[in-house]
Amino acid sequence: IIICQMPYRLFCLLMAAVGIQAQQTPSINDTQIINLTPGLATQCGFSFKFDPMGNAMFFASLQNCFSQNMAVASGYKMTAVVFSPSKNVMNVDEVQRKGYAIANTPTRLVLRSPHNAEETYLQNVAGVPMRVLSTSTFFEQKWLVTRVDATAVCPTPVFSCKMFLITWYMPKHIDPLFSSDAFTMLEVYMGIDAKRLDTEEMAARNYSVLVTEAHIIVEIPVGAVGGYFKSHIQDDQYFVTYTIEPMLELLWIEEVAHENTSYKVLFPITTPPMARPPQVRNLPPSVTGNCDQENFHITVDYRNQEPFFVVLVGKRLLNHEFAQQYLTEGDTDFTITLPFSSPDAVFESVHSSSVRSRLDVALLNPYNNMTIKYFSLACSFLKTLTECFSNGTMTALAVKVESAPGLNPGQLTLSDPACGPTYSDDRFAYFHFTVNSCGTTRKFINNVMLYENEISLPDELEVKLNATTSSEEEYQLKVSCYYVANITRTLAFLTRPRDNEPFAETGTGRLMVRMRLAQDASYNTFHQEEDYPVVRYLRQPLHFEVELTTSSDPKVALVLDHCWATLNEDRDSRPRWNLIINGCENPEDPYRVVFHPVEVDARVHFPSHVKRFEAYMFSFAEDAVEQSGQVFVHCDVVICDASSPTGGPCSGQCVNQDNLKRGRSCFMLFRPWQTITELIGSLSLSQQVNDMSKTSLRSVMYMFLLDTFFGCNVLF
């Protein structure tokens, strides 16, 4: 790992992994003070500089002279260092007297050298002058000598600055660090101030890194984010320089040695002085504020200068989303309008009819977060925290105040600890109670009744809170209501019709419906399965009975809705002839159906569950020649609530209702010349009944000209 740093006193740090013995460094007691001269700083791994705002910045290597490295001795002893290409041999003491620093741990060799040290030399690498330090360090163990070769290379501060663009060239193949030309570059990273930048950050700052056959080229616009301008006066003229400290991190592997090398360069760049016209700025900006009945209004006036600051509102930075919601911008100022109850404000105190709230605003330097301007605005907002109602109920709102930062409003109670808040969050607790509950007291003052209660923490929680936070104040809020004892009030009320009738909730159940073909109009005997096919001649009567078989609810009624005939089993096929329309006979039918009443007898217990009608055999025009064709009859039925027989087909048989909404129907079909077995099916029907006057639970079926059963599963 090779790291080159070049601020002020420049130095190189080389570390190579070896198995060697750690050398002890002198310990420093707590009272000893060492004067850190530039030479000692370079030798020991320290550096010092100022940031753009004048703040001191101190850097120390983890392997500095005064760090305590805890390691296990390996039996190796460092004896000599040979510098190339001079072949000058020095022992460890001589190396350190020359201003170099050399140390080791069981797995690491550390060597530091100033850039202008005697044994360093200058080498041109791909057109870039670079300072090189090349050494061989010898370690001895009994009957064994180990040599570690190490080289450090650092570029000299050479760059170009044209057309407001800084261009820094680094060789891709750093010759002194390679043993052959066969290598693979694995990683190339750029950073600023020793911090890596990702692709998005580099694009946002307009940085670029280009890797060619010979060079790695870094381009940075003058004035880009990450650097800073500095003013200079020379010969009564105003100049500025731009300073930035880019970083390159490289990782490569040599194909011969099969070892990775990590190379990092920190390269401070300062442009030549650039003439600029003088600029005059007023600092700092002004902050003012006021309150209305609901809001804080904070105005920041930065006059004729660009706003070189960030805004902290409460504990939150004014970001884009925050600004869109609360900020109004002018030509040279902007105003923040924030509700008094905003989480960014704090409640200082609470009274029976007001809340005192405070909003803190700070303008900060974006580079070091130093405060440029601080402003605080506190106002009392008239708010009704306790409401008294004529029905003997009270409501109270408790808020978390600044003096009780550890308070959980959800733990507050009334005088009776069993009466907690109806609603609470991290800032509020809302109570709703009657005046004769929750420990409310009553007293008479002349002609007035006074009801009082208190909001506080239960005793055990109060003790626990004060034990953990000694600065917490005890939270107590008194609430009260006044009522005149001898007073009569007139109560006015107004009635109006209901917008909606009561509705039935959706449920599930199984209702069985069967249809049979009677042998005559008495409806006493019905065709059995073995009677089929049943043959009828034109205009002979057909007596049908439809019955709800499994229900014993007298409130349920079955109504025939629609019946029609087709030539095939498709209920939507053409031609089609209507027998029953909207519960009534077809007025265009020359032989209309006849509805027969149903009376209670030994078989029929609920007449509302049964419908009977008589139709006459017919044929379609295209079937007139061949009388042996088949005819299919389809029917829809409606199951109603007999207790509310108003509206739609549920008003009774033969009610015309054109706008009735219908559900999906199921069907049975009849083939006159085939034997059809008795069928029991099921129909699922899901319908929420929203209007009881129009309520109908539907079972839809197809009638056919034989004795059969048909079952439907009905949701109601």
C-alpha positions in Angstrom: 0.0 0.0 0.0 1.5 3.3 -1.1 0.1 6.7 0.0 1.5 10.0 -1.1 0.4 13.2 0.7 1.6 16.7 -0.2 0.2 19.3 2.2 2.8 21.8 3.5 5.7 19.5 4.7 5.3 16.7 2.1 6.0 13.1 3.0 5.6 9.6 1.6 4.3 6.7 3.6 5.2 3.1 2.5 3.8 0.0 4.1 4.7 -3.5 3.1 3.3 -6.7 4.7 6.1 -8.8 6.2 6.6 -11.1 9.2 8.9 -9.0 11.3 9.4 -8.0 14.9 7.7 -4.8 16.3 10.1 -2.2 17.6 9.2 -0.3 20.8 8.8 3.5 20.7 9.4 5.7 23.7 6.2 6.2 25.8 5.0 9.7 26.6 3.5 10.5 30.0 0.5 12.7 30.5 2.4 15.8 31.5 5.1 15.7 28.8 4.8 18.2 25.9 6.7 17.7 22.7 7.2 20.6 20.2 6.1 19.3 16.9 8.5 20.9 14.4 7.8 20.5 10.6 10.7 18.0 10.4 9.4 15.9 13.3 5.8 16.1 11.9 7.0 14.7 8.6 9.1 12.0 10.3 6.4 11.0 12.7 3.3 11.0 10.4 1.6 14.3 11.3 0.3 17.1 9.2 -1.5 20.4 9.8 -3.4 22.9 7.7 -6.3 25.3 7.8 -9.7 24.9 6.0 -11.2 27.7 3.9 -12.9 29.2 6.9 -9.7 29.4 8.9 -10.3 26.3 11.1 -7.2 24.3 12.1 -7.1 20.7 10.7 -4.7 18.2 12.3 -4.0 14.8 10.7 -2.2 11.8 12.4 -1.1 8.5 10.9 -2.3 5.4 12.8 1.4 4.3 12.6 2.7 7.6 14.0 5.8 7.7 16.3 3.8 8.0 19.5 1.1 5.4 18.9 1.3 2.2 20.9 1.3 -0.9 18.7 0.5 -4.1 20.6 2.2 -7.0 18.7 3.8 -10.4 19.2 7.5 -10.5 18.5 8.5 -12.8 15.6 12.2 -13.0 16.3 13.3 -10.7 13.4 15.5 -7.6 14.0 15.8 -4.7 11.5 19.5 -4.1 10.9 20.2 -2.0 7.8 18.6 0.0 5.0 20.1 0.2 1.5 18.9 3.2 -0.7 18.9 2.9 -4.5 20.3 3.8 -6.9 23.1 5.3 -4.7 23.6 1.9 -2.9 24.1 3.9 0.3 23.9 1.6 3.3 22.6 2.9 6.7 21.7 1.3 10.0 18.4 2.1 11.7 19.8 4.9 13.8 21.5 6.6 10.9 18.2 6.4 8.9 16.3 8.2 11.7 19.0 10.8 12.1 18.7 11.7 8.4 15.1 12.6 9.0 13.5 9.4 7.8 11.1 7.4 9.9 11.3 3.6 9.9 9.3 1.2 12.0 7.8 -2.2 11.8 5.1 -4.5 13.2 5.0 -8.3 12.8 3.1 -7.7 9.5 4.0 -4.2 8.4 7.0 -2.0 7.4 6.5 1.7 7.7 8.9 4.1 6.0 8.4 7.9 5.8 10.6 10.4 3.9 10.4 14.1 3.1 10.1 14.9 -0.6 13.4 16.8 -0.5 15.3 14.0 1.4 18.9 13.3 0.2 18.2 9.8 -1.1 15.1 10.7 -3.1 15.5 11.3 -6.9 13.4 12.7 -9.7 12.2 10.4 -12.6 10.1 11.3 -15.6 7.3 8.8 -16.0 5.2 9.2 -19.1 5.9 12.9 -19.2 5.1 13.5 -15.5 8.0 14.2 -13.1 7.8 12.0 -10.0 9.9 11.8 -6.9 11.1 8.3 -6.1 12.4 6.6 -2.9 13.7 3.1 -3.4 15.0 1.0 -0.5 16.0 -2.5 0.6 15.5 -3.3 4.3 17.4 -6.2 5.9 16.0 -8.2 8.9 18.1 -10.8 10.8 17.1 -13.9 12.7 19.3 -16.7 13.9 20.9 -18.3 10.8 18.6 -16.3 8.6 18.6 -12.9 6.8 15.4 -11.5 5.1 15.4 -8.6 2.6 12.3 -6.5 1.9 12.4 -4.2 -1.2 10.1 -1.3 -1.2 9.6 1.8 -3.4 7.4 4.9 -3.0 6.6 7.3 -5.8 4.9 10.7 -5.6 4.1 13.1 -8.4 5.3 16.6 -8.2 2.6 19.4 -8.2 2.3 19.8 -12.0 -1.0 20.5 -13.7 -2.5 22.7 -16.3 -5.2 25.4 -15.9 -6.7 26.6 -19.1 -10.2 27.9 -20.0 -11.2 27.6 -16.3 -10.5 23.9 -16.3 -7.9 22.2 -14.1 -6.3 19.1 -15.8 -4.2 16.7 -13.8 -2.2 14.0 -15.6 -1.1 10.8 -13.7 0.8 8.0 -15.4 -1.1 4.8 -15.8 2.1 2.7 -15.7 4.1 4.0 -12.8 7.5 2.5 -13.9 9.3 2.4 -10.5 6.4 0.5 -8.9 6.2 -2.2 -11.6 8.4 -5.3 -12.2 7.0 -5.8 -15.7 4.7 -4.2 -18.3 2.0 -6.9 -17.9 -0.5 -5.6 -15.4 -4.3 -5.1 -15.1 -5.8 -2.0 -13.7 -8.6 -3.2 -11.3 -10.0 0.0 -9.8 -9.8 3.8 -10.4 -11.5 6.1 -7.9 -11.5 9.8 -7.5 -12.2 11.7 -4.4 -12.0 15.1 -2.7 -10.3 15.8 0.7 -9.5 12.1 1.0 -13.1 11.0 0.6 -14.2 8.9 -2.4 -16.9 10.2 -4.7 -19.4 8.0 -6.5 -20.5 8.4 -10.1 -23.5 10.5 -9.3 -21.6 12.9 -7.1 -18.9 13.4 -9.7 -21.5 14.1 -12.4 -23.2 16.6 -10.2 -19.9 18.4 -9.6 -18.9 18.2 -13.3 -15.7 16.2 -12.4 -14.4 13.7 -14.9 -11.8 10.9 -14.9 -10.5 9.5 -18.2 -8.2 6.4 -18.5 -6.1 6.3 -21.6 -3.2 4.0 -22.7 -0.6 6.2 -21.0 -2.4 8.4 -18.5 -5.2 8.8 -16.0 -6.6 12.3 -16.6 -8.6 14.2 -14.0 -10.5 17.3 -15.0 -12.1 19.8 -12.5 -13.8 23.1 -13.4 -12.4 26.1 -11.6 -14.9 27.0 -8.9 -16.5 23.5 -8.7 -18.0 22.3 -5.4 -15.3 20.9 -3.1 -12.8 23.7 -3.6 -12.7 27.3 -2.5 -11.6 30.7 -3.6 -9.2 32.9 -1.7 -8.7 36.7 -2.2 -5.3 38.3 -2.7 -4.0 41.8 -3.1 -0.9 42.4 -5.2 0.3 45.8 -6.4 -3.1 47.3 -5.4 -4.9 44.8 -7.6 -7.4 42.2 -6.6 -6.7 38.6 -7.4 -8.3 35.2 -6.5 -6.9 31.7 -6.4 -8.9 28.5 -6.4 -7.8 25.6 -4.2 -9.0 22.0 -4.3 -7.5 18.8 -3.0 -8.4 15.9 -5.4 -7.5 12.3 -4.6 -6.8 9.3 -6.9 -7.0 5.7 -5.7 -5.7 3.0 -8.0 -5.6 -0.8 -7.6 -3.7 -3.0 -10.0 -2.4 -6.6 -10.2 0.8 -7.6 -12.0 0.5 -10.8 -14.0 4.0 -12.0 -13.1 3.9 -11.5 -9.3 0.1 -12.0 -8.9 0.1 -9.4 -6.2 -2.3 -6.5 -5.7 -0.9 -2.9 -5.3 -3.1 -0.1 -3.8 -1.9 3.4 -4.7 -3.4 6.6 -3.3 -2.4 10.2 -4.1 -3.6 13.3 -2.3 -2.8 16.2 -4.7 -3.5 19.8 -3.4 -3.9 22.2 -6.3 -4.0 26.0 -6.2 -4.5 27.9 -9.4 -2.3 30.9 -10.3 -3.7 34.2 -9.2 -6.6 35.4 -11.4 -7.4 39.1 -11.7 -11.0 39.9 -10.6 -12.9 43.2 -10.2 -13.5 43.9 -6.5 -16.8 42.7 -5.0 -18.5 44.3 -2.0 -20.8 42.2 0.2 -22.8 43.0 3.3 -22.7 40.1 5.8 -24.6 39.0 7.9 -28.3 38.8 6.6 -31.1 40.0 8.8 -33.9 37.9 10.3 -37.2 39.3 11.6 -40.5 37.7 12.6 -44.1 38.2 13.8 -47.1 36.1 14.7 -50.8 36.1 13.8 -53.6 34.0 15.4 -52.3 30.7 14.0 -48.8 31.0 12.5 -45.2 32.2 12.9 -43.9 34.4 10.1 -40.0 34.5 9.8 -38.4 36.7 7.1 -34.8 36.4 6.1 -33.4 39.3 4.2 -30.1 38.7 2.4 -30.2 42.0 0.5 -28.1 42.3 -2.7 -26.0 39.2 -2.1 -26.4 35.5 -2.9 -27.7 33.5 0.1 -24.5 31.9 1.3 -26.0 29.9 4.2 -28.3 27.1 5.1 -31.4 27.5 7.3 -32.1 25.5 10.4 -35.8 25.7 11.5 -36.1 24.2 14.9 -34.0 21.0 14.5 -34.7 20.5 10.8 -32.8 21.8 7.8 -34.8 23.8 5.3 -34.7 21.4 2.4 -36.5 21.5 -1.0 -39.6 19.7 0.3 -39.9 21.8 3.4 -39.4 25.0 1.3 -42.2 24.0 -1.1 -44.7 23.7 1.7 -43.8 26.7 4.0 -41.6 29.2 2.1 -42.5 32.3 0.1 -39.7 33.8 -1.9 -39.1 37.5 -2.8 -36.4 39.2 -4.8 -33.9 39.6 -1.9 -35.7 37.8 0.9 -37.9 34.8 1.8 -40.5 34.2 4.4 -41.2 31.0 6.3 -44.8 30.6 7.5 -45.2 27.8 10.0 -48.2 26.9 12.2 -47.7 27.4 16.0 -48.4 23.7 16.5 -45.7 22.5 14.1 -43.3 19.9 15.4 -40.5 22.3 14.6 -41.8 24.7 17.3 -41.7 24.0 21.0 -44.4 24.8 23.6 -43.0 26.9 26.4 -46.1 27.0 28.6 -49.8 26.2 28.7 -52.6 28.3 30.2 -56.3 27.8 30.4 -57.0 29.9 27.3 -53.6 30.2 25.5 -50.5 28.3 24.5 -47.1 30.0 24.4 -45.0 28.6 21.5 -41.5 29.4 20.3 -39.7 28.9 17.0 -35.9 29.0 16.7 -34.2 29.8 13.4 -30.5 29.7 12.7 -28.5 30.6 9.6 -25.5 28.3 9.3 -22.3 28.3 7.2 -22.6 25.3 4.9 -18.9 24.4 5.2 -18.4 24.2 8.9 -22.0 24.6 10.3 -20.9 27.7 12.3 -23.8 29.9 13.2 -24.0 33.1 11.1 -27.3 34.4 12.6 -29.6 33.1 15.3 -33.2 34.2 15.8 -35.9 33.1 18.2 -39.6 34.1 18.2 -42.1 33.3 21.0 -45.8 34.2 20.9 -48.9 33.4 23.0 -51.7 32.0 20.8 -55.3 32.2 22.1 -56.6 28.7 22.1 -59.5 27.0 23.9 -57.9 24.0 25.5 -61.0 23.1 27.7 -64.5 23.0 26.4 -67.7 22.7 28.5 -70.9 21.3 27.0 -74.5 21.7 28.3 -75.0 17.9 28.4 -72.5 17.7 31.3 -69.4 16.6 29.4 -65.9 18.2 29.2 -63.0 18.0 26.8 -59.4 19.0 27.5 -56.2 19.1 25.5 -52.9 18.6 27.2 -49.6 19.5 25.3 -46.0 18.5 25.9 -44.0 21.5 27.1 -40.3 22.2 26.6 -39.6 21.9 30.4 -40.7 18.2 30.3 -38.8 16.7 27.3 -39.1 13.2 28.7 -42.9 13.3 29.0 -45.1 10.7 27.2 -48.5 12.4 26.8 -50.1 9.0 26.4 -49.3 8.3 30.1 -51.1 11.4 31.4 -54.4 10.8 33.3 -57.1 12.8 35.0 -57.4 12.8 38.8 -58.7 9.2 38.6 -55.7 7.3 37.2 -58.1 5.0 35.4 -59.1 7.9 33.1 -56.5 8.2 30.3 -56.6 10.2 27.1 -59.1 9.4 24.3 -56.3 10.1 21.8 -52.6 10.9 22.2 -49.4 11.2 20.2 -45.9 12.3 21.0 -47.0 15.9 21.6 -50.7 16.0 22.6 -53.2 14.1 24.8 -57.0 14.6 24.3 -59.5 13.8 27.1 -63.3 13.5 27.0 -65.3 12.8 30.1 -68.4 13.7 32.1 -68.4 16.1 35.0 -69.5 13.4 37.4 -66.6 11.0 36.6 -62.8 10.6 36.6 -62.4 12.3 40.0 -64.0 15.6 39.0 -64.8 17.8 42.0 -67.8 20.2 42.3 -68.3 23.3 44.4 -70.9 26.1 44.5 -69.8 29.8 44.2 -73.0 31.9 44.6 -75.2 30.9 41.7 -72.4 29.1 39.8 -71.3 25.4 39.9 -67.6 24.9 39.4 -66.3 21.5 38.1 -62.6 21.0 38.4 -60.1 18.2 37.4 -56.4 17.9 37.0 -54.2 16.3 34.2 -50.9 14.8 35.5 -48.8 11.8 35.5 -49.6 9.0 37.9 -47.5 9.2 41.0 -45.3 6.1 40.2 -44.5 7.4 36.7 -43.8 10.9 38.1 -41.3 9.4 40.5 -39.7 7.3 37.8 -39.4 10.2 35.4 -37.8 12.5 38.0 -35.3 9.8 39.0 -34.0 9.4 35.5 -34.1 13.1 34.6 -33.4 15.5 37.4 -34.2 18.6 35.3 -37.8 17.5 34.6 -40.5 19.7 36.1 -43.7 18.1 37.5 -46.5 18.2 34.9 -49.9 19.5 36.2 -52.7 21.1 34.2 -55.9 22.1 35.9 -59.1 22.1 33.8 -62.4 23.6 35.0 -66.0 24.3 33.8 -68.6 26.8 35.1 -72.3 26.2 35.0 -75.0 28.7 36.1 -77.1 26.7 38.7 -80.6 28.4 38.2 -81.0 28.8 34.4 -83.4 27.6 31.8 -82.3 27.0 28.3 -84.5 26.5 25.2 -83.5 23.7 23.0 -84.6 23.8 19.4 -84.6 20.9 17.1 -85.7 20.2 13.6 -86.9 16.9 12.1 -86.4 15.9 8.5 -87.1 12.7 6.5 -84.5 10.0 6.4 -82.1 10.1 3.5 -82.0 6.3 3.5 -84.3 3.6 4.8 -82.9 0.9 7.1 -80.9 -1.7 5.2 -80.4 -5.4 5.6 -76.8 -6.7 6.2 -75.4 -9.1 3.7 -75.4 -12.7 4.9 -75.3 -16.2 3.4 -77.8 -19.0 3.2 -79.1 -21.8 1.1 -82.6 -21.6 -0.5 -83.9 -24.4 -2.7 -86.3 -23.7 -5.5 -88.0 -26.4 -7.6 -90.3 -26.3 -10.6 -92.8 -29.0 -11.5 -95.3 -29.6 -14.3 -98.7 -30.5 -13.0 -100.9 -33.0 -14.8 -104.0 -30.7 -14.6 -105.2 -27.4 -13.1 -105.8 -28.9 -9.7 -102.0 -29.0 -9.0 -102.5 -32.2 -7.0 -100.4 -34.5 -9.1 -97.3 -33.8 -11.1 -95.4 -35.6 -13.8 -92.6 -37.9 -12.6 -89.3 -38.6 -14.3 -90.5 -41.7 -16.1 -93.4 -39.7 -17.7 -91.0 -37.8 -20.0 -90.9 -36.9 -22.8 -94.2 -35.1 -22.2 -96.0 -34.3 -25.5 -98.4 -31.4 -25.9 -100.4 -30.2 -28.9 -100.8 -26.6 -29.9 -102.9 -24.5 -27.5 -103.0 -27.3 -24.9 -102.5 -25.9 -21.4 -99.3 -26.4 -19.4 -99.6 -26.0 -15.6 -96.4 -24.9 -13.9 -95.7 -24.6 -10.2 -92.5 -22.9 -8.8 -91.9 -23.5 -5.1 -89.3 -22.3 -2.5 -88.8 -25.7 -0.7 -86.3 -25.3 2.1 -87.4 -22.0 3.8 -89.8 -21.8 6.7 -89.6 -18.0 7.0 -93.1 -16.5 6.4 -91.5 -13.1 5.6 -90.0 -14.5 2.4 -92.0 -14.4 -0.8 -91.3 -15.8 -4.2 -92.3 -13.8 -7.3 -92.1 -14.7 -11.0 -90.2 -11.9 -12.8 -89.6 -12.9 -16.4 -90.4 -16.1 -18.5 -89.7 -16.6 -22.2 -89.3 -19.3 -24.8 -86.5 -20.1 -27.3 -85.7 -22.7 -29.9 -82.4 -23.8 -28.2 -80.8 -23.8 -24.8 -79.1 -20.4 -25.1 -81.2 -18.0 -23.1 -80.1 -15.1 -25.2 -80.8 -16.8 -28.6 -83.3 -15.6 -31.2 -86.1 -16.0 -31.9 -87.6 -15.4 -28.5 -91.2 -15.2 -27.3 -92.0 -13.5 -23.9 -94.5 -15.3 -21.7 -94.1 -13.1 -18.5 -92.7 -9.6 -18.5 -91.8 -7.8 -15.3 -94.1 -10.1 -13.4 -97.1 -9.7 -15.8 -98.4 -11.6 -18.8 -97.2 -10.5 -22.2 -99.8 -8.1 -23.6 -98.9 -9.0 -27.2 -99.5 -12.7 -26.6 -102.9 -13.8 -28.1 -102.9 -16.7 -25.6 -101.7 -15.0 -22.4 -100.5 -16.9 -19.3 -102.9 -17.2 -16.4 -101.8 -16.9 -12.8 -103.5 -19.2 -10.3 -103.9 -18.3 -6.6 -102.3 -20.6 -4.0 -104.1 -21.5 -0.8 -102.9 -23.1 2.4 -103.5 -26.9 2.4 -101.9 -30.1 3.6 -99.0 -29.7 1.3 -98.6 -25.9 1.1 -97.8 -24.3 4.4 -96.6 -20.9 3.1 -98.5 -19.7 0.1 -96.0 -16.9 -0.4 -93.4 -19.5 -1.2 -95.4 -20.9 -4.2 -96.3 -19.5 -7.6 -98.5 -21.2 -10.2 -99.2 -20.2 -13.8 -100.8 -21.7 -16.9 -99.4 -21.3 -20.4 -100.5 -22.7 -23.7 -98.4 -24.8 -26.0 -97.2 -23.0 -29.1 -94.6 -23.3 -31.9 -92.4 -20.7 -33.6 -93.2 -19.8 -37.2 -90.1 -21.6 -38.6 -91.2 -24.7 -36.5 -94.8 -24.6 -37.8 -94.2 -27.3 -40.5 -92.3 -29.7 -38.3 -94.3 -29.9 -35.1 -91.9 -32.3 -33.4 -89.2 -29.7 -32.7 -88.1 -28.8 -29.2 -89.0 -25.6 -27.2 -87.0 -24.2 -24.3 -88.7 -22.1 -21.6 -86.6 -19.8 -19.3 -87.7 -18.0 -16.2 -86.3 -15.6 -13.7 -87.7 -15.5 -10.2 -87.2 -13.0 -7.4 -87.2 -13.8 -3.7 -88.5 -10.8 -1.6 -89.0 -9.7 1.9 -92.8 -10.1 2.3 -92.8 -7.7 5.3 -91.8 -4.7 3.0 -93.7 -5.3 -0.2 -93.2 -1.9 -1.7 -91.4 -1.2 -4.9 -90.4 -3.4 -7.9 -91.6 -6.9 -8.4 -91.8 -7.4 -4.6 -95.1 -5.5 -4.6 -96.8 -8.6 -5.9 -97.2 -10.6 -9.0 -97.9 -8.5 -12.2 -96.2 -5.3 -11.3 -94.5 -3.4 -14.1 -91.0 -2.0 -13.1 -88.9 -1.3 -16.0 -85.8 0.1 -14.1 -85.3 -2.9 -11.8 -81.7 -3.9 -11.5 -81.3 -7.7 -12.1 -78.6 -10.2 -11.1 -77.1 -13.0 -13.1 -79.5 -15.8 -13.8 -78.9 -19.5 -14.1 -80.9 -21.8 -16.4 -82.3 -25.3 -17.0 -83.2 -26.5 -20.4 -85.7 -29.0 -21.8 -85.3 -31.4 -24.7 -88.9 -32.8 -25.2 -87.9 -36.1 -26.7 -85.1 -37.0 -24.3 -85.2 -38.3 -20.7 -83.9 -35.8 -18.2 -83.0 -36.8 -14.7 -84.0 -34.8 -11.6 -81.5 -32.0 -11.1 -80.5 -30.1 -8.0 -78.1 -27.3 -8.6 -76.9 -24.2 -6.8 -76.6 -20.5 -7.6 -74.4 -18.1 -5.7 -75.8 -14.7 -5.6 -74.0 -11.9 -3.6 -75.9 -8.6 -3.3 -75.7 -6.0 -0.6 -79.2 -4.7 -0.1 -79.0 -0.9 0.3 -82.6 0.0 0.0 -85.1 -2.1 1.9 -88.0 -0.8 -0.2 -86.3 -2.2 -3.3 -84.8 -5.3 -1.6 -85.0 -8.5 -3.5 -82.9 -11.6 -3.0 -82.7 -13.1 -6.4 -82.7 -16.7 -7.6 -82.9 -17.0 -11.3 -83.9 -20.1 -13.2 -85.0 -21.5 -16.5 -88.4 -23.3 -16.7 -88.9 -26.2 -18.9 -91.7 -28.5 -20.0 -91.3 -31.4 -17.8 -91.4 -32.3 -14.1 -88.0 -31.6 -12.6 -86.3 -30.0 -9.6 -84.0 -27.0 -9.7 -82.0 -25.6 -6.7 -80.3 -22.3 -6.2 -77.8 -21.1 -3.6 -78.8 -17.6 -2.6 -76.8 -15.1 -0.7 -78.9 -12.7 1.4 
